[in-house]
């Protein structure tokens, strides 16, 4: 990846819209991808408890921003 704002980061951010953590995986950051995916899907599975749903929403946005601002 060429850096912040590069085409690769834009593609990674778009991947995160469809599947949180996929953008980090596209960038080659496997651990970050797993953490974002587990936090999002764990929180989404427990949405009826309200707080995990809110945490899942925050992680969702955070994953998109993290992929867009990543610098190698």
N, C-alpha and C positions, 0 to 999 in steps of 0.2 A: 504494500500500500504506500502511496506517495505522501500521505499526511492528511491533516484535518481539511475537510472540504473537498478531498479528492473524489473521483468517481467511485473508487472502491468503497469509501466510507458511506457514500450515498446509497450504494447498492446494499451494503451491510445494514444500514438503518432501515431501508425498505424491507429487507428480509425479516427484521425484528417485528415489523408490523404484523406479519402473517404468523410468525412463530417466535416468541421471545427466546433469545439465545442463539438463534440461527445466524444472526449477523455477526456475533462474536465467533461462531464456528467458521463462517466464511473468511474471517480475518485470521483464522488459525489459533484462536485463543480458546482452547478446549475447556479449561477449568472455569473460565468466566462464563462460557456458554452453559455448562452444566449448572452452575450456581444460579444464573438467571432463570433457566428453565425450571429448576426444582422449586425455587422461591415463588415463581409465578403460578405454576400449576398446583403447587401445594396450597397456596392462598386461594386460588380459584376453586379448588375442590371443597374448601371450607367456607365458601362465600356466605353461607347462612349464619355464620357467627359474626358477621359484619366486619370486625377488625381485620381478619385475614384477607377479606375481599378488598379492603382499602389498601392493605400492604401489597396485594397482588397488582392493583392498579398503579401504585407507586413504582413497583419493580418493572412493570410493563413500560412505563414512560422512561424510567432510568435506563433500561436496556437499549432503547432507541437512541437516547442522547449519548450513552456511552459508546455505541458503535459509530455514531456520527462524529464524535470528537476524538476518536482514538488516534494516537500517534505512535508509530512503531519505534 
